Amino acid sequence: MHSLALVAFAILVAQDPKPVRDPAQRDGGVRIEEINAIPRSKAKHGGGGRLVLPARSGATAGDLEGEPREQDASRGARQQGADDELRRVGLELRRSLHLPESKQAAILERVGRTLEDVPARSLALLRTADADLGYGLLLLLQRFAGPEHAADLEYLLLTRSLGSSTDFAIDTLAMIAQDAARERLFSCLVGSLPQVRFHAARALATRVRDDDAERLLALSRDGKGDVRAKALRLLGGLSPSPELRGRLIEALAEDAVLAESAMDALIAQGVEPVADLQDLLSRPARGRAFGHAAIVLATLQAANPATVLFRESMREPLLAELDMPDTFQRAAVSLALVELASRSDDVTGARYRDRDAIDALVAIAAPTEFVPHLARLKGPALAALARFAGRDFGSSTALWREWWGEAGKTLVVGARRNVPVDGTNAALAALVWRRGDQTIVLRGENAPVPVGIGEGETYDFFLPADELLALVSAVQGAGFASNERGELRVNESRSLAVQVGAAVSRTDPQLPSHVLDRLAARVEAVAHAQRWQLWRDPVREPDAAAFWRAELRWRAQHADAAERVARERRRLLEALGRERGRRRELAFEELASFADLRASLTAADGELLLAAAGAVEPWDACSFRLVELALFVEDDVTWRASVETARARDERERDGDPVLPRVFALLGQERLIECLGLASPAVRLAAMEELGRAKDLRAAPALLKIALGAEEPIELRQAAVQAIGAMRAFEARTALLTLLDTAPLAPALRRATWIALGNLGGEGVFDALRQAMATPDEADRLALVRALGALRVPEAAFALAELVAIRKDDMLGSMALEMLRQQGDHLASPALRSHLQDTDPLVRGLVALALAEFQDPAALPELFAMLEADGGRLRIVAAIAAITGRDATSENARLESLRQWWAVNRDRPQARWFLDALAQAELSHTLTAEQLAPESGVAAVAELTRLILELQQPHLRALAGRMLRVTTGVDHGTILPLMPEAQRLAICERYRLLLGTPRAVVGR
């Protein structure tokens, strides 16, 4: 069959016009004798180098450019309009728009209803369209064209470039050509444009039939350029025949491109007809065809692990190529050799030169020179290394070189699919299970520790010969050597190896996860039963094998279960102080698994537990659990030692979180109170702090004794006083007042006593604090202010308000104001109102802003005055909004607007202001003026708490909080405008308790 002449070249050849056969009238594919050159006079060139072809055959001479004829004007206008509409549709469908399928279908349906002769017009437009528009026109052809239009589209593909739409054009041609698709695709396969040939071969790959063999064979030999390679690759889709297989084997010896295509075709034909490849590899090599054949057979072997494709007769020819300097050839034959070696009974590594084969494969994993077909070789080479050498560093050339630089110095024996283990060699056998950075070794008593285990935690166990044989049998039954394959998992962390001497058998890297799960269950169950071997003391028992034998003998002589448990428990307790990390966790898990452990702990056990807890710095989670266990020992010595152990740790690690309070939490209150009598000051201090938080009044007498004890250190007396105040031990008030009247106290103790009395309150406390305010010591005054703040009585609030007025511009006044805020609305507001008429404007401003935080209307006149002095202070505007419910932030004439509102509403109750604000904001509610009257009860609690949690206006939330305090007469906290939702919810829940249930308004 003759190849097609380049049509583009024919266009440029000047010659007289000859009869041109209309492509639309042809039945078969395009042949060279059927294509005539287009006269130069009829070919035009559009902008950008595009070729503008003449009209299709059948058009009259007058239709050609330069030969106009008379036409009906209206008909021409209609045709032009249709063409313009079709171009617009093509632009709507162009590739760069990425239309959804539904919209694309709607456009195509519209075209079918409104336009005529869509295929012919699309083909005409396609002659000059760019690739983007061409995609849209091809969509139209797929929808509306038929076999009669295929010749025109084929003609376009052969004569002009469609750019990035070529692939879509080829698919369109195959679709509309229907039964003639193969012939037209073969015509494109030998076309002049490379991208047309490429996509034609792609489309033919699923369409070729056995009767295409003759033409493909001819093209594989005589085709030009890349057509030969494409024809060879297409041969892979045909049934094998002697002539076809012979051509493919022949092509393995040709240039690299043809050999690559031949390898693809041979692989596509599968394992049935591989006798020719096997024969080739059984003869001495002649060039790289030998290596290509080895790659093909190794690829087929990897895809069909249950079928044995390599013969022992291939060994000598393959080994001979290992000495060749060609890196490609050495790697290719190594793929075959590792398959032969892995299925053999050779355990020395010499018969198949395992080391040299691995060396050749590492040269592909970490290449240092150009290697032909590297992309094809690398994947099989990495998979072979993972199975045969037990290493997988992926694409990291540095790691491959580093590993082989060490491993390559010693004799290497690759993995075998099966290493026999029986009674004669069981003592030398070992199983190695890897999971992530954890390795479990189960070995016979004479087996050495397997080399190359690597980093991470290793658990090494001995097994008797019969148990090891049973385990090997179990993993074999679970699929250890299974031919089942799953997806290749990158860096799969689990693998199992069976090793006897230098021989090793490993799981396939593509072994499915469910098989690995079964292997894990069997190996880890045996390992769990042997954990007792981990608790050997390496100092007393340095020989692991001797320890194992001695322990087995002891167990044989002592059958009593209780005796065995006691022995193992003691070993575990000793190991907990010796082991670290995961081994320490395992030891604790083993210890905790003993039945009735807590009830059976002895004082000796407690001592070991505490020693193990303190053996790790810093303490870990296991340390606290060990202390917790020690506290179950029924004696005073152990729990006191637990406290001292925690104290010692806190002193060593002052920068870390203290652990003594956590130990106290485990002691229980009675033992915690006993800690007050211990000798260690640090323990006593920590115990006092914990008792203050726990508010256990049973500790009050002991604390008071320490507070009054003149012989006690000051820091202990101070801590005792603070704990008494924190737990509100009211019976200690008289004693603390008496303490203040005794000889002069240390400043720290004196100040702590004042604050404690403030927390306790009661008769005589306020007078004592007021008299003490005469002190000239500023630190004493600050402590007294804090004490007055803690003393929740009106007299204390008025005293604090007086301090705010007197010391308005220093720390004492600021502290007093903060204490008033903490005392809350009901105490602080009456005290602050008395200073609204102060002559000092700074005092009035401080007081007004403080009252505004409680939404107190008494602050409004002063706030208006402050706003008049500085109209831009948004803080004042926000304060007024929280009191009145009227937000003037966005108004320009804020002051005038607010004064007008004040003139109308100043005599109305604040509840009415709130209701008006809700109405103006169009917020639905069920509140009434009667429900919001002062001291009206809890009728409005449910609705007000709902508003506080749901309103989006911060100032209205704050005002709703004010209504809660006014109506209930109870102050559970102030709702601030920008308070977080969690804090608002906590305050609302306290008010809901007044209704008898904390969830009274759930669902509103």
DAGI-V934835 format. One record per backbone hydrogen bond with DSSP energy under -1.0 kcal/mol. CO is the residue of the C=O (numbers start at 1). NH is the residue of the N-H. E is the energy in kcal/mol with one decimal. If there is no record, write none. Layout:
co = <CO | CO>
nh = <NH | NH>
e = <E | E>
This chain:
co = <6 | 7 | 8 | 22 | 23 | 31 | 39 | 44 | 50 | 52 | 56 | 60 | 61 | 64 | 72 | 73 | 74 | 75 | 76 | 77 | 78 | 79 | 80 | 81 | 82 | 83 | 84 | 85 | 86 | 87 | 88 | 89 | 94 | 95 | 100 | 101 | 102 | 103 | 104 | 105 | 106 | 107 | 108 | 109 | 110 | 111 | 117 | 118 | 119 | 120 | 121 | 122 | 125 | 130 | 131 | 132 | 133 | 134 | 135 | 136 | 137 | 138 | 139 | 140 | 141 | 146 | 147 | 149 | 150 | 151 | 152 | 153 | 154 | 155 | 156 | 162 | 163 | 165 | 166 | 167 | 168 | 169 | 170 | 171 | 172 | 173 | 177 | 178 | 180 | 181 | 182 | 183 | 184 | 185 | 188 | 193 | 194 | 195 | 196 | 197 | 198 | 199 | 200 | 201 | 204 | 204 | 209 | 210 | 212 | 213 | 214 | 215 | 216 | 218 | 219 | 224 | 226 | 227 | 228 | 229 | 230 | 231 | 233 | 234 | 235 | 241 | 242 | 243 | 244 | 245 | 246 | 247 | 250 | 251 | 255 | 256 | 257 | 258 | 259 | 260 | 261 | 262 | 263 | 264 | 265 | 267 | 271 | 274 | 275 | 276 | 277 | 287 | 288 | 289 | 290 | 291 | 292 | 293 | 294 | 295 | 296 | 297 | 298 | 299 | 300 | 304 | 311 | 312 | 314 | 315 | 316 | 319 | 321 | 326 | 327 | 328 | 329 | 330 | 331 | 333 | 334 | 336 | 337 | 338 | 339 | 341 | 342 | 349 | 353 | 354 | 355 | 356 | 357 | 358 | 359 | 361 | 362 | 371 | 373 | 374 | 377 | 378 | 379 | 380 | 381 | 382 | 383 | 384 | 385 | 385 | 388 | 393 | 395 | 396 | 397 | 398 | 399 | 400 | 401 | 403 | 403 | 404 | 406 | 407 | 422 | 425 | 426 | 427 | 429 | 430 | 431 | 432 | 433 | 434 | 435 | 437 | 438 | 439 | 440 | 441 | 442 | 443 | 444 | 457 | 459 | 461 | 464 | 465 | 466 | 467 | 468 | 469 | 470 | 471 | 472 | 473 | 474 | 475 | 476 | 479 | 489 | 493 | 495 | 496 | 497 | 498 | 499 | 500 | 503 | 504 | 505 | 508 | 510 | 512 | 513 | 514 | 515 | 516 | 517 | 518 | 519 | 520 | 521 | 522 | 523 | 524 | 525 | 528 | 530 | 531 | 532 | 537 | 543 | 544 | 545 | 546 | 547 | 548 | 549 | 550 | 551 | 552 | 553 | 554 | 560 | 561 | 562 | 563 | 564 | 565 | 566 | 567 | 568 | 569 | 570 | 571 | 572 | 575 | 575 | 580 | 581 | 582 | 583 | 584 | 585 | 586 | 587 | 588 | 589 | 591 | 596 | 602 | 603 | 604 | 605 | 606 | 607 | 608 | 609 | 610 | 620 | 621 | 622 | 623 | 624 | 625 | 626 | 627 | 629 | 630 | 633 | 635 | 636 | 637 | 638 | 639 | 640 | 641 | 642 | 643 | 644 | 645 | 646 | 647 | 648 | 649 | 659 | 660 | 661 | 663 | 664 | 668 | 669 | 670 | 671 | 673 | 674 | 675 | 680 | 681 | 682 | 683 | 684 | 685 | 686 | 687 | 688 | 689 | 690 | 691 | 696 | 697 | 699 | 700 | 701 | 702 | 703 | 704 | 709 | 713 | 714 | 715 | 716 | 717 | 718 | 719 | 720 | 721 | 722 | 723 | 724 | 728 | 729 | 730 | 732 | 733 | 734 | 735 | 736 | 746 | 747 | 748 | 749 | 750 | 751 | 752 | 753 | 754 | 755 | 756 | 757 | 762 | 764 | 765 | 766 | 767 | 768 | 771 | 772 | 777 | 778 | 779 | 780 | 781 | 782 | 783 | 784 | 785 | 786 | 787 | 790 | 791 | 793 | 794 | 795 | 796 | 797 | 798 | 799 | 800 | 801 | 802 | 803 | 807 | 810 | 811 | 812 | 813 | 814 | 815 | 816 | 817 | 818 | 819 | 820 | 824 | 825 | 828 | 829 | 832 | 833 | 835 | 840 | 841 | 842 | 843 | 844 | 845 | 846 | 847 | 848 | 849 | 851 | 851 | 852 | 856 | 857 | 859 | 860 | 861 | 862 | 863 | 864 | 865 | 866 | 870 | 872 | 873 | 874 | 875 | 876 | 877 | 878 | 879 | 880 | 881 | 888 | 892 | 893 | 894 | 895 | 896 | 897 | 898 | 899 | 900 | 901 | 902 | 905 | 909 | 910 | 911 | 912 | 913 | 914 | 915 | 916 | 917 | 918 | 919 | 928 | 930 | 933 | 938 | 940 | 941 | 942 | 943 | 944 | 945 | 946 | 947 | 953 | 954 | 955 | 956 | 957 | 958 | 959 | 960 | 961 | 962 | 963 | 964 | 965 | 966 | 967 | 976 | 980 | 981 | 982 | 983 | 984 | 985 | 986 | 987 | 988 | 989 | 991 | 992 | 992 | 993 | 999 | 1001>
nh = <10 | 11 | 12 | 25 | 26 | 34 | 42 | 52 | 46 | 44 | 59 | 63 | 64 | 67 | 76 | 77 | 78 | 79 | 80 | 81 | 82 | 83 | 84 | 85 | 86 | 87 | 88 | 89 | 90 | 91 | 92 | 93 | 97 | 98 | 104 | 105 | 106 | 107 | 108 | 109 | 110 | 111 | 112 | 113 | 114 | 115 | 121 | 122 | 123 | 124 | 125 | 126 | 128 | 134 | 135 | 95 | 137 | 138 | 139 | 140 | 141 | 142 | 143 | 144 | 145 | 149 | 150 | 153 | 154 | 155 | 156 | 157 | 158 | 159 | 160 | 165 | 166 | 169 | 170 | 171 | 172 | 173 | 174 | 175 | 176 | 177 | 180 | 181 | 184 | 185 | 186 | 187 | 188 | 189 | 191 | 197 | 198 | 199 | 200 | 201 | 202 | 203 | 204 | 205 | 207 | 208 | 212 | 213 | 216 | 217 | 218 | 219 | 220 | 222 | 223 | 227 | 230 | 231 | 232 | 233 | 234 | 235 | 236 | 237 | 238 | 245 | 246 | 247 | 248 | 249 | 250 | 251 | 253 | 254 | 259 | 260 | 261 | 262 | 263 | 264 | 265 | 266 | 267 | 268 | 269 | 270 | 274 | 278 | 279 | 280 | 281 | 290 | 292 | 293 | 294 | 295 | 296 | 297 | 298 | 299 | 300 | 301 | 302 | 303 | 304 | 307 | 314 | 315 | 318 | 319 | 320 | 322 | 324 | 330 | 331 | 332 | 333 | 334 | 335 | 337 | 338 | 340 | 341 | 342 | 343 | 344 | 417 | 354 | 357 | 358 | 359 | 360 | 361 | 362 | 363 | 365 | 366 | 374 | 377 | 378 | 381 | 382 | 383 | 384 | 385 | 386 | 387 | 388 | 389 | 391 | 415 | 396 | 397 | 400 | 401 | 402 | 403 | 404 | 405 | 406 | 407 | 408 | 409 | 410 | 426 | 428 | 429 | 446 | 444 | 499 | 442 | 497 | 440 | 495 | 438 | 457 | 435 | 459 | 433 | 461 | 431 | 463 | 447 | 439 | 441 | 443 | 468 | 469 | 470 | 471 | 472 | 473 | 474 | 475 | 476 | 477 | 478 | 480 | 479 | 482 | 492 | 436 | 434 | 507 | 432 | 505 | 430 | 503 | 500 | 416 | 498 | 511 | 486 | 516 | 517 | 518 | 519 | 520 | 521 | 522 | 523 | 524 | 525 | 526 | 527 | 528 | 529 | 531 | 533 | 534 | 535 | 541 | 547 | 548 | 549 | 550 | 551 | 552 | 553 | 554 | 555 | 556 | 557 | 558 | 564 | 565 | 566 | 567 | 568 | 569 | 570 | 571 | 572 | 573 | 574 | 575 | 576 | 578 | 579 | 583 | 585 | 586 | 587 | 588 | 589 | 590 | 591 | 592 | 593 | 594 | 600 | 606 | 607 | 608 | 609 | 610 | 611 | 612 | 613 | 614 | 624 | 625 | 626 | 627 | 628 | 629 | 630 | 631 | 632 | 633 | 635 | 639 | 640 | 641 | 642 | 643 | 644 | 645 | 646 | 647 | 648 | 649 | 650 | 651 | 652 | 653 | 663 | 664 | 665 | 666 | 668 | 672 | 673 | 674 | 675 | 676 | 677 | 678 | 684 | 685 | 686 | 687 | 688 | 689 | 690 | 691 | 692 | 693 | 694 | 695 | 699 | 700 | 703 | 704 | 705 | 706 | 707 | 708 | 712 | 717 | 718 | 719 | 720 | 721 | 722 | 723 | 724 | 725 | 726 | 727 | 729 | 730 | 732 | 733 | 736 | 737 | 738 | 739 | 740 | 750 | 751 | 752 | 753 | 754 | 755 | 756 | 757 | 758 | 759 | 760 | 761 | 765 | 768 | 769 | 770 | 771 | 772 | 774 | 775 | 781 | 782 | 783 | 784 | 785 | 786 | 787 | 788 | 789 | 790 | 791 | 792 | 793 | 797 | 798 | 799 | 800 | 801 | 802 | 803 | 804 | 805 | 806 | 807 | 810 | 814 | 815 | 816 | 817 | 818 | 819 | 820 | 821 | 822 | 823 | 824 | 828 | 829 | 832 | 833 | 835 | 836 | 838 | 844 | 845 | 846 | 847 | 848 | 849 | 850 | 851 | 852 | 853 | 854 | 856 | 855 | 859 | 860 | 863 | 864 | 865 | 866 | 867 | 868 | 869 | 870 | 873 | 874 | 877 | 878 | 879 | 880 | 881 | 882 | 883 | 884 | 885 | 891 | 894 | 897 | 898 | 899 | 900 | 901 | 902 | 903 | 904 | 905 | 906 | 908 | 913 | 914 | 915 | 916 | 917 | 918 | 919 | 920 | 921 | 923 | 922 | 932 | 933 | 936 | 941 | 944 | 945 | 946 | 947 | 948 | 949 | 950 | 951 | 957 | 958 | 959 | 960 | 961 | 962 | 963 | 964 | 965 | 966 | 967 | 968 | 969 | 935 | 937 | 979 | 984 | 985 | 986 | 987 | 988 | 989 | 990 | 991 | 992 | 993 | 994 | 995 | 997 | 996 | 1002 | 1004>
e = <-1.8 | -2.0 | -1.2 | -1.8 | -1.2 | -1.6 | -1.4 | -3.1 | -3.3 | -1.9 | -1.7 | -1.9 | -1.2 | -2.1 | -2.2 | -2.1 | -2.1 | -2.4 | -2.6 | -2.3 | -2.5 | -2.4 | -2.5 | -2.3 | -2.5 | -2.2 | -2.1 | -2.2 | -2.5 | -2.1 | -1.8 | -1.7 | -1.6 | -1.1 | -2.2 | -2.6 | -1.8 | -2.1 | -2.2 | -2.1 | -2.1 | -2.3 | -2.1 | -1.2 | -1.8 | -2.4 | -2.0 | -2.6 | -2.5 | -2.0 | -2.5 | -2.2 | -1.4 | -2.8 | -1.5 | -1.0 | -2.0 | -2.5 | -1.7 | -1.5 | -1.9 | -2.4 | -1.6 | -2.8 | -2.4 | -2.1 | -1.1 | -1.7 | -2.8 | -2.5 | -2.1 | -2.3 | -1.9 | -1.1 | -2.1 | -2.0 | -1.8 | -2.4 | -2.5 | -1.9 | -2.3 | -2.7 | -2.4 | -1.8 | -2.7 | -2.2 | -2.1 | -1.9 | -2.1 | -2.5 | -2.5 | -1.8 | -1.9 | -2.0 | -1.8 | -2.0 | -2.6 | -2.1 | -2.2 | -2.3 | -1.8 | -2.3 | -2.1 | -1.3 | -2.0 | -2.0 | -2.4 | -1.7 | -2.3 | -2.8 | -2.2 | -2.5 | -2.5 | -3.2 | -2.0 | -2.1 | -2.2 | -2.7 | -2.4 | -2.2 | -2.1 | -1.4 | -1.1 | -1.7 | -1.8 | -3.3 | -2.4 | -2.0 | -2.1 | -2.8 | -2.4 | -2.2 | -1.5 | -1.7 | -2.9 | -2.2 | -1.9 | -2.6 | -2.5 | -2.0 | -2.3 | -2.7 | -2.4 | -2.3 | -1.4 | -1.3 | -1.0 | -2.5 | -2.6 | -2.0 | -2.1 | -1.1 | -2.8 | -2.4 | -2.0 | -2.1 | -2.2 | -2.6 | -2.5 | -2.5 | -2.4 | -2.4 | -2.3 | -1.5 | -1.2 | -1.8 | -1.5 | -1.6 | -2.3 | -3.0 | -2.2 | -1.0 | -1.5 | -2.3 | -2.2 | -2.7 | -2.4 | -1.5 | -1.5 | -2.5 | -2.6 | -2.2 | -3.2 | -2.2 | -1.2 | -1.4 | -4.2 | -2.1 | -2.2 | -2.6 | -2.5 | -2.1 | -1.8 | -2.6 | -1.6 | -2.2 | -2.8 | -1.1 | -2.1 | -2.6 | -2.5 | -2.7 | -2.2 | -2.6 | -2.4 | -2.2 | -2.0 | -3.4 | -2.1 | -1.1 | -2.3 | -1.9 | -1.2 | -1.9 | -2.4 | -2.4 | -2.6 | -2.6 | -2.0 | -1.0 | -3.1 | -2.1 | -1.2 | -1.3 | -1.4 | -1.6 | -1.3 | -1.5 | -2.8 | -3.1 | -2.6 | -2.0 | -3.0 | -1.7 | -1.9 | -1.5 | -2.9 | -2.9 | -2.9 | -3.0 | -3.0 | -2.3 | -1.3 | -2.8 | -3.1 | -2.4 | -2.4 | -2.5 | -2.0 | -2.0 | -2.6 | -2.3 | -2.0 | -2.5 | -2.2 | -2.2 | -1.4 | -2.0 | -1.3 | -1.6 | -1.3 | -1.4 | -2.8 | -1.8 | -2.7 | -2.7 | -2.3 | -1.7 | -2.5 | -3.5 | -2.8 | -2.2 | -3.4 | -1.9 | -2.4 | -1.4 | -2.3 | -2.7 | -2.1 | -1.7 | -2.5 | -2.6 | -1.3 | -1.5 | -2.4 | -2.3 | -1.5 | -1.2 | -2.1 | -2.6 | -1.0 | -3.2 | -2.3 | -2.3 | -2.4 | -2.5 | -2.6 | -2.2 | -2.2 | -2.4 | -2.5 | -2.0 | -1.4 | -1.1 | -2.0 | -2.5 | -2.4 | -1.9 | -2.5 | -2.7 | -2.1 | -1.9 | -2.5 | -2.5 | -2.1 | -2.4 | -2.2 | -1.1 | -3.4 | -1.0 | -1.7 | -2.5 | -2.3 | -2.1 | -2.5 | -2.6 | -2.5 | -3.1 | -1.1 | -1.4 | -1.1 | -2.5 | -2.1 | -2.0 | -2.7 | -2.4 | -2.1 | -2.3 | -2.2 | -2.1 | -1.2 | -1.5 | -2.2 | -2.1 | -2.4 | -2.0 | -2.3 | -1.8 | -1.8 | -1.8 | -2.0 | -1.2 | -2.0 | -2.2 | -2.1 | -1.9 | -2.2 | -2.4 | -2.1 | -2.4 | -2.6 | -1.8 | -2.2 | -2.1 | -1.7 | -2.4 | -1.9 | -2.5 | -1.7 | -1.1 | -1.1 | -2.0 | -2.4 | -1.7 | -1.3 | -1.4 | -1.8 | -1.6 | -2.1 | -2.8 | -2.2 | -2.4 | -2.3 | -2.1 | -2.1 | -2.5 | -2.3 | -1.9 | -2.3 | -1.8 | -1.9 | -1.5 | -2.3 | -2.9 | -2.2 | -1.6 | -2.6 | -2.2 | -1.4 | -2.2 | -3.0 | -2.0 | -2.3 | -2.4 | -2.4 | -2.2 | -2.2 | -2.4 | -2.5 | -2.3 | -1.8 | -1.6 | -2.2 | -1.9 | -2.2 | -2.5 | -2.4 | -2.0 | -1.6 | -2.9 | -2.7 | -2.1 | -2.2 | -2.1 | -2.1 | -2.3 | -2.6 | -2.2 | -1.9 | -2.0 | -3.4 | -1.5 | -1.8 | -2.3 | -2.8 | -2.4 | -1.7 | -1.4 | -2.0 | -2.0 | -2.2 | -1.9 | -2.6 | -2.4 | -2.0 | -2.1 | -2.7 | -2.3 | -1.9 | -1.4 | -1.1 | -2.0 | -1.8 | -2.5 | -2.1 | -2.3 | -2.4 | -2.1 | -1.9 | -2.1 | -1.8 | -2.4 | -3.4 | -1.3 | -2.0 | -2.7 | -2.3 | -2.3 | -2.1 | -2.2 | -1.9 | -2.0 | -1.9 | -1.6 | -1.2 | -2.8 | -2.1 | -2.4 | -2.6 | -2.2 | -1.9 | -1.3 | -2.2 | -2.5 | -2.3 | -2.7 | -2.7 | -2.4 | -2.0 | -2.7 | -2.1 | -1.1 | -1.1 | -2.1 | -1.5 | -1.7 | -2.0 | -2.1 | -2.8 | -1.9 | -2.3 | -2.3 | -2.2 | -1.7 | -1.7 | -1.4 | -1.2 | -1.5 | -2.7 | -2.0 | -2.5 | -2.2 | -1.9 | -1.0 | -2.8 | -2.5 | -1.3 | -1.4 | -2.2 | -2.9 | -2.6 | -2.1 | -2.2 | -2.7 | -2.3 | -1.3 | -2.2 | -1.8 | -1.6 | -1.3 | -2.1 | -2.3 | -2.6 | -2.2 | -2.1 | -2.1 | -2.7 | -1.8 | -2.5 | -1.2 | -1.1 | -1.2 | -1.6 | -1.2 | -2.6 | -2.6 | -1.6 | -2.2 | -2.4 | -1.5 | -1.9 | -2.9 | -1.8 | -2.1 | -1.9 | -2.2 | -1.7 | -1.7 | -1.9 | -1.7 | -1.9 | -2.3 | -2.7 | -2.0 | -1.5 | -2.5 | -2.4 | -1.6 | -2.0 | -2.8 | -1.9 | -1.9 | -2.4 | -2.5 | -1.3 | -1.6 | -2.4 | -1.3 | -1.4 | -1.7 | -1.0 | -1.4 | -1.2 | -2.0>
